[in-house]
Amino acid sequence: MADNTPTGSAETGAEMDYAEHERTYSLFLTMTKYGSLTVVAVLIAMAFGFFTTAGFISSTILFLLIIALGTWLLR
């Protein structure tokens, strides 16, 4: 059977662009944060619209208010 254990150094290949890694990770965290806010706002607005007599317009206004407040809190 062939022996596939590495014999060279662990740092093979090109140099890593750590600044690009940091920017990509920061973008990922930002998208996750605001994506979670949007999902939570949609679920709250849907529950408000479906389980009360408020209706579509009121739940849309609630959704926009939650998004605005959440964006202000998360910045």
Secondary structure by P-SEA (a helix, b strand, c coil): ccccccccccccccccaaaaaaaaaaaaaaaaaaaaaaaaaaaaaaaaaccccccaaaaaaaaaaaaaaaaaaac
